[in-house]
């Protein structure tokens, strides 16, 4: 197999959804960290470390929004469902 | 040179990079500590995970810095939204975040912080490896006393 001769079955073996699920899980971990016990001393200013955590949380929330939007697709109240090819693409 | 040859060269360079990293780790035992005695189950899994994270950062400093900078930029963007600002304030005040920060600093040895040229390894990475290698070879008992414990 080469880049110019892709195999369709490889899509079934892709871990792409696994990556997304992992990132969404990390995003939830950040929220759990934020809900923990408060520091006894005065908190410092936010630094790069806190912004890295915020970045992970933001990615996680984006992925969850993506998942929620795909779940909403089969809603029967929607009169014009997306083309079958689009649905297949998301399923893969 | 054909693209096939160039890709072959890249693959070979990657192999050499990996072997060099192995050699550095063997020559500087403090960067690759032995697993704790009788560690098993969850404790051993966590130890392997932390060592893997250290190796990923020390072995790919430019890529790790790139990911770090992307996440920091996204974090700043998110912090400008109401939800992000609330989360930022909660994270800053959280004791668990402070503990996680200590874990991360111990694992990464802070090599991702400080100045770095675009798409290049951070200066702190080169400083750390130079210090670890030179400090190991120097073996000076007087200087060793001046070095704080855990400082590579």
gemmi code that builds the backbone of each chain (N, CA, C; Angstrom):
import gemmi

chains = {
    "A": [
        ("UNK", (0.841, -1.193, 0.000), (0.000, 0.000, 0.000), (0.880, 1.248, 0.000)),
        ("UNK", (0.493, 2.261, -0.727), (1.213, 3.530, -0.711), (0.208, 4.653, -0.497)),
        ("UNK", (0.739, 5.859, -0.414), (-0.154, 7.002, -0.224), (-1.083, 7.173, -1.418)),
        ("UNK", (-0.640, 6.705, -2.610), (-1.497, 6.852, -3.797), (-2.387, 5.633, -3.992)),
        ("UNK", (-2.272, 4.655, -3.104), (-3.087, 3.447, -3.226), (-3.690, 3.111, -1.861)),
        ("UNK", (-4.563, 3.988, -1.349), (-5.105, 3.758, -0.005), (-6.094, 2.600, 0.014)),
        ("UNK", (-6.231, 1.996, 1.165), (-7.206, 0.916, 1.317), (-8.346, 1.413, 2.187)),
        ("UNK", (-9.536, 1.210, 1.697), (-10.693, 1.731, 2.405), (-10.824, 1.116, 3.796)),
        ("UNK", (-10.458, -0.165, 3.925), (-10.643, -0.852, 5.200), (-9.815, -0.216, 6.313)),
        ("UNK", (-8.777, 0.531, 5.948), (-7.956, 1.159, 6.992), (-8.790, 2.112, 7.846)),
        ("UNK", (-9.823, 2.681, 7.258), (-10.671, 3.606, 8.023), (-11.285, 2.900, 9.228)),
        ("UNK", (-11.567, 1.597, 9.063), (-12.172, 0.856, 10.168), (-11.188, 0.648, 11.308)),
        ("UNK", (-9.890, 0.710, 10.994), (-8.880, 0.473, 12.023), (-8.358, 1.776, 12.621)),
        ("UNK", (-8.915, 2.902, 12.170), (-8.406, 4.187, 12.631), (-8.704, 4.401, 14.111)),
        ("UNK", (-7.755, 4.990, 14.802), (-7.942, 5.310, 16.217), (-8.406, 6.745, 16.408)),
        ("UNK", (-8.838, 7.376, 15.323), (-9.163, 8.796, 15.402), (-10.220, 9.071, 16.472)),
        ("UNK", (-11.276, 8.240, 16.485), (-12.319, 8.439, 17.491), (-11.728, 8.228, 18.891)),
        ("UNK", (-10.818, 7.264, 18.995), (-10.161, 7.040, 20.290), (-9.396, 8.267, 20.754)),
        ("UNK", (-8.715, 8.952, 19.820), (-7.996, 10.185, 20.191), (-8.982, 11.218, 20.733)),
        ("UNK", (-10.095, 11.370, 19.997), (-11.079, 12.387, 20.401), (-11.654, 12.066, 21.779)),
        ("UNK", (-11.976, 10.783, 21.991), (-12.522, 10.383, 23.292), (-11.494, 10.649, 24.396)),
        ("UNK", (-10.235, 10.340, 24.110), (-9.182, 10.589, 25.100), (-9.060, 12.061, 25.438)),
        ("UNK", (-9.094, 12.920, 24.424), (-8.990, 14.368, 24.668), (-10.203, 14.874, 25.455)),
        ("UNK", (-11.400, 14.357, 25.089), (-12.596, 14.773, 25.828), (-12.493, 14.338, 27.284)),
        ("UNK", (-11.943, 13.130, 27.505), (-11.760, 12.647, 28.879), (-10.798, 13.535, 29.655)),
        ("UNK", (-9.707, 13.959, 29.002), (-8.752, 14.851, 29.675), (-9.419, 16.178, 30.027)),
        ("UNK", (-10.282, 16.645, 29.122), (-11.009, 17.889, 29.399), (-11.857, 17.763, 30.656)),
        ("UNK", (-12.491, 16.615, 30.838), (-13.306, 16.414, 32.048), (-12.429, 16.334, 33.292)),
        ("UNK", (-11.209, 15.750, 33.127), (-10.289, 15.683, 34.269), (-9.950, 17.090, 34.749)),
        ("UNK", (-9.756, 18.018, 33.798), (-9.436, 19.406, 34.175), (-10.565, 19.995, 35.015)),
        ("UNK", (-11.801, 19.729, 34.617), (-12.936, 20.239, 35.400), (-12.956, 19.615, 36.795)),
        ("UNK", (-12.602, 18.319, 36.871), (-12.544, 17.659, 38.183), (-11.483, 18.317, 39.064)),
        ("UNK", (-10.338, 18.649, 38.453), (-9.278, 19.328, 39.208), (-9.788, 20.662, 39.762)),
        ("UNK", (-10.541, 21.365, 38.932), (-11.040, 22.680, 39.347), (-12.053, 22.570, 40.477)),
        ("UNK", (-12.745, 21.423, 40.550), (-13.782, 21.250, 41.577), (-13.215, 20.733, 42.902)),
        ("UNK", (-11.891, 20.515, 42.969), (-11.288, 19.941, 44.174), (-11.172, 20.943, 45.309)),
        ("UNK", (-10.443, 20.533, 46.359), (-10.255, 21.388, 47.538), (-9.555, 22.686, 47.159)),
        ("UNK", (-9.877, 23.750, 47.911), (-9.248, 25.062, 47.674), (-7.890, 25.129, 48.360)),
        ("UNK", (-6.995, 25.907, 47.798), (-5.688, 26.128, 48.440), (-5.875, 26.926, 49.720)),
        ("UNK", (-4.990, 26.653, 50.685), (-5.077, 27.397, 51.938), (-4.431, 28.775, 51.800)),
        ("UNK", (-3.363, 28.853, 50.958), (-2.687, 30.142, 50.775), (-3.343, 30.902, 49.615)),
        ("UNK", (-3.085, 32.207, 49.529), (-3.685, 32.986, 48.435), (-3.224, 32.461, 47.082)),
        ("UNK", (-4.152, 32.239, 46.140), (-3.759, 31.706, 44.827), (-2.919, 32.708, 44.052)),
        ("UNK", (-1.924, 32.206, 43.309), (-1.096, 33.108, 42.499), (-1.819, 33.492, 41.210)),
        ("UNK", (-1.161, 34.307, 40.407), (-1.711, 34.640, 39.092), (-1.700, 33.392, 38.207)),
        ("UNK", (-2.608, 33.347, 37.233), (-2.602, 32.207, 36.312), (-1.343, 32.277, 35.444)),
        ("UNK", (-0.733, 31.120, 35.234), (0.492, 31.070, 34.439), (0.305, 30.113, 33.267)),
        ("UNK", (1.421, 29.780, 32.589), (1.334, 28.900, 31.421), (0.735, 27.546, 31.776)),
        ("UNK", (1.081, 27.028, 32.965), (0.575, 25.713, 33.345), (-0.953, 25.717, 33.411)),
        ("UNK", (-1.500, 26.760, 34.024), (-2.964, 26.867, 34.115), (-3.564, 27.036, 32.718)),
        ("UNK", (-2.880, 27.791, 31.846), (-3.423, 27.982, 30.498), (-3.336, 26.714, 29.665)),
        ("UNK", (-2.335, 25.874, 29.925), (-2.308, 24.571, 29.248), (-3.536, 23.758, 29.658)),
        ("UNK", (-3.839, 23.750, 30.960), (-5.024, 23.027, 31.436), (-6.295, 23.604, 30.807)),
        ("UNK", (-6.352, 24.933, 30.725), (-7.520, 25.572, 30.092), (-7.628, 25.178, 28.621)),
        ("UNK", (-6.482, 25.098, 27.958), (-6.488, 24.688, 26.558), (-7.024, 23.276, 26.393)),
        ("UNK", (-6.618, 22.370, 27.296), (-7.116, 20.988, 27.249), (-8.622, 20.962, 27.494)),
        ("UNK", (-9.075, 21.748, 28.476), (-10.517, 21.797, 28.778), (-11.295, 22.323, 27.578)),
        ("UNK", (-10.747, 23.342, 26.914), (-11.423, 23.919, 25.760), (-11.524, 22.906, 24.621)),
        ("UNK", (-10.429, 22.169, 24.382), (-10.459, 21.131, 23.345), (-11.506, 20.077, 23.678)),
        ("UNK", (-11.530, 19.661, 24.952), (-12.496, 18.647, 25.381), (-13.926, 19.094, 25.158)),
        ("UNK", (-14.188, 20.349, 25.494), (-15.553, 20.856, 25.311), (-15.910, 20.942, 23.830)),
        ("UNK", (-14.945, 21.318, 23.012), (-15.188, 21.372, 21.574), (-15.542, 20.004, 21.017)),
        ("UNK", (-14.820, 18.986, 21.491), (-15.077, 17.621, 21.019), (-16.450, 17.151, 21.489)),
        ("UNK", (-16.818, 17.488, 22.725), (-18.137, 17.063, 23.214), (-19.245, 17.754, 22.432)),
        ("UNK", (-19.014, 19.021, 22.052), (-20.016, 19.715, 21.221), (-20.152, 19.011, 19.878)),
        ("UNK", (-19.013, 18.582, 19.335), (-19.011, 17.858, 18.062), (-19.831, 16.578, 18.188)),
        ("UNK", (-19.608, 15.848, 19.288), (-20.337, 14.586, 19.497), (-21.823, 14.856, 19.650)),
        ("UNK", (-22.185, 15.899, 20.387), (-23.601, 16.201, 20.586), (-24.268, 16.590, 19.276)),
        ("UNK", (-23.526, 17.294, 18.422), (-24.126, 17.702, 17.148), (-24.375, 16.496, 16.266)),
        ("UNK", (-23.516, 15.457, 16.332), (-23.740, 14.270, 15.494), (-24.861, 13.420, 16.068)),
        ("UNK", (-25.022, 13.412, 17.413), (-26.117, 12.663, 18.015), (-27.448, 13.251, 17.587)),
        ("UNK", (-27.484, 14.577, 17.391), (-28.735, 15.243, 17.056), (-29.177, 14.959, 15.625)),
        ("UNK", (-28.295, 14.417, 14.797), (-28.645, 14.214, 13.390), (-29.866, 13.326, 13.168)),
        ("UNK", (-30.023, 12.180, 13.883), (-31.162, 11.311, 13.567), (-32.497, 11.826, 14.080)),
        ("UNK", (-32.533, 13.031, 14.648), (-33.775, 13.585, 15.166), (-34.862, 13.576, 14.085)),
        ("UNK", (-36.010, 12.883, 14.321), (-37.045, 12.776, 13.284), (-37.680, 14.103, 12.931)),
        ("UNK", (-37.583, 15.106, 13.819), (-38.193, 16.398, 13.518), (-37.427, 17.140, 12.430)),
        ("UNK", (-36.205, 16.688, 12.173), (-35.428, 17.334, 11.118), (-35.958, 16.865, 9.776)),
        ("UNK", (-36.397, 17.818, 8.959), (-37.037, 17.429, 7.705), (-36.034, 17.012, 6.642)),
        ("UNK", (-34.888, 17.664, 6.630), (-33.913, 17.357, 5.591), (-32.660, 16.760, 6.223)),
        ("UNK", (-32.621, 15.431, 6.374), (-31.441, 14.817, 6.962), (-30.235, 14.972, 6.034)),
        ("UNK", (-29.043, 14.922, 6.606), (-27.854, 15.068, 5.770), (-27.738, 13.896, 4.804)),
        ("UNK", (-27.036, 14.090, 3.717), (-26.876, 13.002, 2.755), (-26.240, 11.781, 3.416)),
        ("UNK", (-26.548, 10.604, 2.870), (-26.049, 9.366, 3.459), (-24.522, 9.347, 3.498)),
        ("UNK", (-23.907, 9.954, 2.507), (-22.439, 9.899, 2.447), (-21.839, 10.642, 3.645)),
        ("UNK", (-22.477, 11.757, 4.056), (-21.980, 12.512, 5.206), (-22.086, 11.677, 6.485)),
        ("UNK", (-23.275, 11.006, 6.648), (-23.462, 10.172, 7.826), (-22.433, 9.053, 7.859)),
        ("UNK", (-22.206, 8.450, 6.736), (-21.228, 7.359, 6.676), (-19.844, 7.856, 7.075)),
        ("UNK", (-19.566, 9.078, 6.617), (-18.241, 9.630, 6.918), (-18.064, 9.779, 8.422)),
        ("UNK", (-19.130, 10.292, 9.114), (-19.007, 10.468, 10.559), (-18.929, 9.119, 11.256)),
        ("UNK", (-19.716, 8.148, 10.769), (-19.684, 6.839, 11.403), (-18.307, 6.208, 11.310)),
        ("UNK", (-17.665, 6.451, 10.184), (-16.342, 5.859, 10.014), (-15.340, 6.573, 10.876)),
    ],
    "B": [
        ("UNK", (17.530, 13.815, -5.648), (17.107, 12.669, -4.833), (15.589, 12.473, -4.936)),
        ("UNK", (15.181, 11.240, -5.030), (13.747, 10.961, -5.170), (13.064, 11.086, -3.810)),
        ("UNK", (11.746, 11.325, -3.822), (11.021, 11.398, -2.543), (11.198, 10.134, -1.715)),
        ("UNK", (11.267, 8.965, -2.379), (11.435, 7.707, -1.643), (12.746, 7.707, -0.850)),
        ("UNK", (13.809, 8.193, -1.502), (15.113, 8.239, -0.829), (15.074, 9.215, 0.337)),
        ("UNK", (14.439, 10.375, 0.110), (14.363, 11.381, 1.175), (13.588, 10.833, 2.376)),
        ("UNK", (12.488, 10.118, 2.114), (11.717, 9.539, 3.216), (12.549, 8.482, 3.941)),
        ("UNK", (13.311, 7.713, 3.167), (14.207, 6.729, 3.789), (15.224, 7.404, 4.693)),
        ("UNK", (15.749, 8.555, 4.244), (16.708, 9.304, 5.073), (16.044, 9.776, 6.358)),
        ("UNK", (14.814, 10.284, 6.228), (14.100, 10.750, 7.425), (13.898, 9.608, 8.419)),
        ("UNK", (13.517, 8.437, 7.896), (13.313, 7.280, 8.772), (14.613, 6.907, 9.474)),
        ("UNK", (15.723, 6.974, 8.748), (17.019, 6.630, 9.340), (17.421, 7.662, 10.395)),
        ("UNK", (17.192, 8.948, 10.096), (17.494, 9.990, 11.080), (16.679, 9.784, 12.358)),
        ("UNK", (15.425, 9.389, 12.182), (14.566, 9.141, 13.344), (15.129, 7.991, 14.183)),
        ("UNK", (15.631, 6.950, 13.494), (16.210, 5.796, 14.206), (17.468, 6.237, 14.981)),
        ("UNK", (18.286, 7.067, 14.331), (19.501, 7.549, 14.991), (19.144, 8.416, 16.208)),
        ("UNK", (18.109, 9.246, 16.041), (17.669, 10.111, 17.148), (17.242, 9.268, 18.353)),
        ("UNK", (16.502, 8.196, 18.070), (16.023, 7.319, 19.141), (17.195, 6.629, 19.837)),
        ("UNK", (18.163, 6.158, 19.041), (19.334, 5.489, 19.624), (20.155, 6.465, 20.465)),
        ("UNK", (20.274, 7.701, 19.982), (21.018, 8.719, 20.734), (20.342, 8.992, 22.072)),
        ("UNK", (19.015, 9.066, 22.036), (18.272, 9.298, 23.282), (18.492, 8.142, 24.262)),
        ("UNK", (18.475, 6.922, 23.754), (18.743, 5.754, 24.611), (20.113, 5.883, 25.269)),
        ("UNK", (21.096, 6.310, 24.458), (22.471, 6.425, 24.962), (22.548, 7.493, 26.053)),
        ("UNK", (21.904, 8.622, 25.818), (21.913, 9.700, 26.816), (21.283, 9.209, 28.113)),
        ("UNK", (20.182, 8.482, 27.990), (19.500, 7.993, 29.192), (20.380, 7.003, 29.959)),
        ("UNK", (21.102, 6.176, 29.233), (21.981, 5.209, 29.913), (23.142, 5.909, 30.611)),
        ("UNK", (23.638, 6.992, 29.970), (24.803, 7.691, 30.523), (24.416, 8.656, 31.653)),
        ("UNK", (23.157, 8.992, 31.727), (22.704, 9.900, 32.788), (21.578, 9.222, 33.561)),
        ("UNK", (21.938, 8.343, 34.508), (20.931, 7.545, 35.210), (19.885, 8.392, 35.919)),
        ("UNK", (20.231, 9.644, 36.231), (19.255, 10.463, 36.961), (18.068, 10.832, 36.089)),
        ("UNK", (18.274, 10.774, 34.755), (17.155, 11.057, 33.859), (16.270, 9.829, 33.676)),
        ("UNK", (16.832, 8.647, 33.977), (16.070, 7.409, 33.804), (16.176, 6.593, 35.090)),
        ("UNK", (15.494, 7.013, 36.146), (15.620, 6.321, 37.429), (15.046, 4.915, 37.368)),
        ("UNK", (15.579, 4.045, 38.231), (15.053, 2.681, 38.300), (13.677, 2.707, 38.951)),
        ("UNK", (12.818, 1.780, 38.573), (11.492, 1.750, 39.205), (11.605, 1.469, 40.688)),
        ("UNK", (10.671, 1.987, 41.491), (10.730, 1.759, 42.940), (10.671, 0.260, 43.259)),
        ("UNK", (11.336, -0.103, 44.338), (11.346, -1.509, 44.742), (9.929, -1.998, 44.985)),
        ("UNK", (9.703, -3.212, 44.563), (8.435, -3.904, 44.798), (7.243, -3.124, 44.239)),
        ("UNK", (7.521, -2.258, 43.263), (6.403, -1.542, 42.656), (5.646, -2.491, 41.735)),
        ("UNK", (4.361, -2.516, 41.880), (3.566, -3.377, 41.013), (2.190, -2.743, 40.865)),
        ("UNK", (1.441, -3.281, 39.942), (0.074, -2.801, 39.750), (0.016, -1.344, 39.375)),
        ("UNK", (-0.853, -0.602, 40.057), (-1.101, 0.794, 39.713), (0.160, 1.645, 39.859)),
        ("UNK", (0.922, 1.382, 40.947), (2.109, 2.205, 41.195), (3.107, 2.076, 40.044)),
        ("UNK", (3.295, 0.855, 39.570), (4.235, 0.629, 38.472), (3.702, 1.261, 37.175)),
        ("UNK", (2.395, 1.166, 36.983), (1.779, 1.770, 35.790), (1.993, 3.277, 35.785)),
        ("UNK", (1.788, 3.910, 36.946), (1.971, 5.364, 37.036), (3.427, 5.725, 36.798)),
        ("UNK", (4.343, 4.937, 37.386), (5.775, 5.200, 37.203), (6.137, 5.133, 35.714)),
        ("UNK", (5.670, 4.081, 35.040), (5.969, 3.927, 33.606), (5.356, 5.071, 32.796)),
        ("UNK", (4.155, 5.504, 33.194), (3.490, 6.594, 32.490), (4.288, 7.891, 32.622)),
        ("UNK", (4.760, 8.173, 33.845), (5.521, 9.403, 34.082), (6.856, 9.354, 33.335)),
        ("UNK", (7.517, 8.189, 33.366), (8.783, 8.078, 32.635), (8.554, 8.237, 31.133)),
        ("UNK", (7.444, 7.672, 30.648), (7.105, 7.815, 29.230), (6.891, 9.268, 28.864)),
        ("UNK", (6.222, 10.004, 29.761), (5.988, 11.434, 29.510), (7.317, 12.184, 29.479)),
        ("UNK", (8.225, 11.846, 30.417), (9.533, 12.515, 30.428), (10.295, 12.220, 29.145)),
        ("UNK", (10.278, 10.959, 28.722), (11.003, 10.587, 27.506), (10.405, 11.286, 26.287)),
        ("UNK", (9.077, 11.398, 26.267), (8.424, 12.067, 25.134), (8.850, 13.528, 25.056)),
        ("UNK", (8.966, 14.174, 26.213), (9.343, 15.598, 26.231), (10.829, 15.765, 25.929)),
        ("UNK", (11.672, 14.996, 26.631), (13.117, 15.152, 26.431), (13.545, 14.686, 25.038)),
        ("UNK", (12.834, 13.687, 24.498), (13.202, 13.157, 23.200), (12.637, 13.927, 22.021)),
        ("UNK", (11.613, 14.728, 22.266), (10.992, 15.503, 21.180), (10.748, 16.940, 21.646)),
        ("UNK", (11.809, 17.652, 22.014), (11.602, 18.963, 22.660), (10.903, 19.980, 21.777)),
        ("UNK", (11.252, 20.004, 20.487), (10.631, 21.010, 19.611), (9.145, 20.709, 19.430)),
        ("UNK", (8.816, 19.419, 19.225), (7.402, 19.054, 19.046), (6.634, 19.296, 20.337)),
        ("UNK", (7.250, 18.916, 21.477), (6.566, 19.101, 22.759), (6.326, 20.582, 23.028)),
        ("UNK", (7.315, 21.413, 22.702), (7.150, 22.852, 22.893), (6.048, 23.390, 21.978)),
        ("UNK", (5.976, 22.839, 20.758), (4.927, 23.265, 19.836), (3.543, 22.964, 20.382)),
        ("UNK", (3.357, 21.739, 20.908), (2.063, 21.364, 21.494), (1.764, 22.243, 22.705)),
        ("UNK", (2.792, 22.453, 23.542), (2.664, 23.295, 24.733), (2.186, 24.695, 24.345)),
        ("UNK", (2.830, 25.282, 23.331), (2.474, 26.648, 22.922), (1.058, 26.713, 22.346)),
        ("UNK", (0.673, 25.659, 21.589), (-0.690, 25.629, 21.050), (-1.712, 25.595, 22.172)),
        ("UNK", (-1.456, 24.755, 23.182), (-2.404, 24.633, 24.292), (-2.459, 25.924, 25.109)),
        ("UNK", (-1.300, 26.560, 25.310), (-1.293, 27.830, 26.053), (-2.102, 28.883, 25.299)),
        ("UNK", (-1.908, 28.944, 23.975), (-2.657, 29.929, 23.172), (-4.162, 29.657, 23.240)),
        ("UNK", (-4.534, 28.376, 23.144), (-5.955, 28.033, 23.230), (-6.493, 28.348, 24.629)),
        ("UNK", (-5.649, 28.111, 25.651), (-6.050, 28.435, 27.018), (-6.296, 29.915, 27.207)),
        ("UNK", (-5.436, 30.758, 26.631), (-5.638, 32.217, 26.717), (-6.933, 32.621, 26.019)),
        ("UNK", (-7.191, 31.997, 24.843), (-8.417, 32.323, 24.106), (-9.643, 31.933, 24.943)),
        ("UNK", (-9.590, 30.727, 25.520), (-10.723, 30.233, 26.302), (-10.930, 31.086, 27.559)),
        ("UNK", (-9.828, 31.539, 28.151), (-9.929, 32.343, 29.377), (-10.609, 33.686, 29.126)),
        ("UNK", (-10.701, 34.079, 27.864), (-11.387, 35.339, 27.541), (-12.898, 35.172, 27.419)),
        ("UNK", (-13.373, 33.921, 27.536), (-14.822, 33.684, 27.525), (-15.296, 33.583, 28.972)),
        ("UNK", (-16.589, 33.814, 29.232), (-17.079, 33.747, 30.624), (-16.833, 32.371, 31.262)),
        ("UNK", (-17.135, 31.285, 30.529), (-16.918, 29.934, 31.069), (-15.437, 29.701, 31.344)),
        ("UNK", (-14.598, 30.127, 30.399), (-13.161, 29.926, 30.554), (-12.609, 30.711, 31.736)),
        ("UNK", (-13.081, 31.926, 31.923), (-12.596, 32.747, 33.040), (-12.975, 32.109, 34.375)),
        ("UNK", (-14.214, 31.565, 34.455), (-14.631, 30.887, 35.699), (-13.743, 29.676, 35.967)),
        ("UNK", (-13.485, 28.899, 34.914), (-12.653, 27.697, 35.078), (-11.230, 28.090, 35.465)),
        ("UNK", (-10.707, 29.148, 34.850), (-9.355, 29.620, 35.182), (-9.260, 29.971, 36.672)),
        ("UNK", (-10.234, 30.714, 37.169), (-10.194, 31.117, 38.571), (-10.276, 29.906, 39.499)),
        ("UNK", (-11.085, 28.909, 39.102), (-11.196, 27.708, 39.934), (-9.904, 26.902, 39.896)),
        ("UNK", (-9.267, 26.838, 38.735), (-8.014, 26.075, 38.616), (-6.906, 26.721, 39.442)),
        ("UNK", (-6.826, 28.041, 39.374), (-5.774, 28.758, 40.104), (-5.899, 28.521, 41.612)),
        ("UNK", (-7.149, 28.405, 42.082), (-7.370, 28.263, 43.533), (-7.385, 26.811, 43.984)),
        ("UNK", (-7.198, 25.868, 43.060), (-7.345, 24.453, 43.401), (-6.047, 23.865, 43.962)),
        ("UNK", (-6.176, 23.137, 45.039), (-5.013, 22.463, 45.636), (-4.532, 21.329, 44.724)),
        ("UNK", (-5.482, 20.651, 44.068), (-5.111, 19.538, 43.187), (-4.254, 20.024, 42.018)),
        ("UNK", (-4.545, 21.224, 41.523), (-3.748, 21.770, 40.424), (-2.328, 22.048, 40.888)),
        ("UNK", (-2.203, 22.530, 42.119), (-0.868, 22.797, 42.660), (-0.069, 21.487, 42.773)),
        ("UNK", (-0.753, 20.423, 43.206), (-0.072, 19.122, 43.272), (0.325, 18.642, 41.879)),
        ("UNK", (-0.597, 18.806, 40.921), (-0.305, 18.370, 39.557), (0.858, 19.167, 38.974)),
        ("UNK", (0.926, 20.445, 39.336), (2.029, 21.276, 38.850), (3.378, 20.721, 39.342)),
        ("UNK", (3.421, 20.296, 40.607), (4.663, 19.720, 41.147), (5.033, 18.443, 40.389)),
        ("UNK", (4.024, 17.610, 40.118), (4.277, 16.372, 39.368), (4.837, 16.705, 37.985)),
        ("UNK", (4.205, 17.651, 37.299), (4.632, 17.998, 35.950), (6.043, 18.586, 35.945)),
        ("UNK", (6.346, 19.442, 36.905), (7.678, 20.055, 36.941), (8.746, 19.005, 37.226)),
        ("UNK", (8.404, 18.015, 38.067), (9.362, 16.953, 38.361), (9.585, 16.075, 37.136)),
        ("UNK", (8.511, 15.792, 36.423), (8.614, 14.899, 35.261), (9.307, 15.607, 34.092)),
        ("UNK", (8.888, 16.834, 33.805), (9.397, 17.527, 32.613), (10.707, 18.256, 32.889)),
        ("UNK", (11.064, 18.412, 34.153), (12.263, 19.160, 34.548), (12.245, 20.579, 33.973)),
        ("UNK", (11.044, 21.076, 33.729), (10.833, 22.460, 33.266), (11.527, 22.786, 31.951)),
        ("UNK", (11.795, 21.767, 31.123), (12.530, 22.068, 29.888), (11.672, 22.775, 28.842)),
        ("UNK", (10.354, 22.817, 29.037), (9.508, 23.469, 28.033), (9.318, 24.955, 28.317)),
        ("UNK", (9.769, 25.402, 29.479), (9.602, 26.810, 29.831), (10.731, 27.654, 29.244)),
        ("UNK", (10.551, 28.954, 29.305), (11.613, 29.873, 28.904), (11.673, 30.098, 27.409)),
        ("UNK", (12.763, 30.761, 26.965), (12.849, 31.140, 25.549), (13.068, 29.947, 24.633)),
        ("UNK", (12.566, 30.070, 23.413), (12.777, 29.049, 22.379), (12.589, 29.704, 21.026)),
        ("UNK", (13.503, 29.393, 20.102), (13.330, 29.876, 18.734), (12.152, 29.141, 18.108)),
        ("UNK", (11.481, 29.760, 17.125), (10.340, 29.091, 16.489), (10.730, 27.730, 15.914)),
        ("UNK", (9.899, 26.736, 16.183), (10.119, 25.375, 15.666), (11.457, 24.781, 16.093)),
        ("UNK", (11.949, 25.202, 17.245), (13.235, 24.679, 17.717), (13.099, 24.244, 19.174)),
        ("UNK", (14.083, 23.469, 19.620), (14.070, 23.013, 21.007), (14.276, 24.209, 21.940)),
        ("UNK", (13.586, 24.234, 23.088), (13.777, 25.342, 24.044), (15.204, 25.357, 24.588)),
        ("UNK", (15.674, 26.551, 24.933), (17.027, 26.677, 25.484), (17.183, 25.844, 26.754)),
        ("UNK", (16.113, 25.790, 27.567), (16.201, 25.070, 28.840), (16.478, 23.588, 28.624)),
        ("UNK", (16.033, 23.049, 27.501), (16.273, 21.636, 27.190), (17.769, 21.382, 27.007)),
        ("UNK", (18.412, 22.229, 26.202), (19.850, 22.065, 25.980), (20.613, 22.271, 27.283)),
        ("UNK", (20.193, 23.262, 28.071), (20.863, 23.532, 29.351), (20.773, 22.325, 30.268)),
        ("UNK", (19.585, 21.711, 30.326), (19.391, 20.578, 31.227), (20.278, 19.403, 30.819)),
        ("UNK", (20.272, 19.072, 29.522), (21.067, 17.919, 29.088), (22.558, 18.186, 29.300)),
        ("UNK", (22.985, 19.407, 29.000), (24.399, 19.732, 29.210), (24.748, 19.596, 30.684)),
        ("UNK", (23.852, 20.085, 31.539), (24.101, 20.013, 32.980), (24.123, 18.560, 33.451)),
        ("UNK", (23.178, 17.767, 32.949), (23.097, 16.375, 33.376), (24.330, 15.604, 32.944)),
        ("UNK", (24.769, 15.813, 31.707), (25.920, 15.068, 31.190), (27.212, 15.555, 31.832)),
        ("UNK", (27.394, 16.887, 31.878), (28.641, 17.418, 32.438), (28.699, 17.162, 33.941)),
        ("UNK", (27.584, 17.326, 34.617), (27.572, 17.084, 36.053), (27.898, 15.644, 36.385)),
        ("UNK", (27.430, 14.732, 35.516), (27.693, 13.313, 35.737), (29.173, 13.013, 35.570)),
        ("UNK", (29.798, 13.622, 34.534), (31.196, 13.325, 34.259), (32.131, 14.020, 35.229)),
        ("UNK", (31.679, 15.115, 35.820), (32.563, 15.896, 36.686), (32.869, 15.157, 37.984)),
        ("UNK", (31.836, 14.589, 38.591), (31.990, 13.790, 39.795), (32.807, 14.535, 40.854)),
        ("UNK", (32.458, 15.762, 41.090), (33.166, 16.581, 42.073), (32.355, 16.591, 43.374)),
        ("UNK", (32.940, 16.075, 44.437), (32.170, 15.919, 45.672), (31.808, 17.272, 46.278)),
        ("UNK", (32.687, 18.288, 46.095), (32.385, 19.610, 46.660), (31.222, 20.247, 45.914)),
        ("UNK", (31.289, 20.198, 44.554), (30.200, 20.765, 43.765), (28.912, 19.989, 43.990)),
        ("UNK", (29.057, 18.684, 44.179), (27.851, 17.862, 44.370), (27.086, 18.303, 45.603)),
        ("UNK", (27.825, 18.750, 46.638), (27.147, 19.213, 47.869), (26.387, 20.507, 47.625)),
        ("UNK", (26.893, 21.303, 46.685), (26.241, 22.586, 46.406), (25.002, 22.418, 45.544)),
        ("UNK", (24.885, 21.258, 44.886), (23.752, 21.051, 43.984), (22.546, 20.581, 44.790)),
        ("UNK", (21.442, 21.288, 44.704), (20.266, 20.866, 45.473), (19.850, 19.450, 45.084)),
        ("UNK", (19.349, 18.730, 46.041), (18.929, 17.368, 45.775), (17.836, 17.356, 44.700)),
        ("UNK", (17.978, 16.466, 43.735), (17.003, 16.372, 42.670), (17.294, 17.292, 41.509)),
        ("UNK", (18.319, 18.146, 41.661), (18.659, 19.073, 40.588), (19.631, 18.394, 39.641)),
        ("UNK", (19.246, 18.274, 38.358), (20.090, 17.527, 37.426), (21.327, 18.327, 37.054)),
    ],
}
model = gemmi.Model(1)
for chain_id, residues in chains.items():
    chain = gemmi.Chain(chain_id)
    for i, (resn, *xyz) in enumerate(residues, 1):
        res = gemmi.Residue()
        res.name, res.seqid = resn, gemmi.SeqId(i, " ")
        for name, pos in zip(("N", "CA", "C"), xyz):
            atom = gemmi.Atom()
            atom.name, atom.element = name, gemmi.Element(name[0])
            atom.pos, atom.b_iso = gemmi.Position(*pos), 0.0
            res.add_atom(atom)
        chain.add_residue(res)
    model.add_chain(chain)
structure = gemmi.Structure()
structure.add_model(model)
structure.setup_entities()
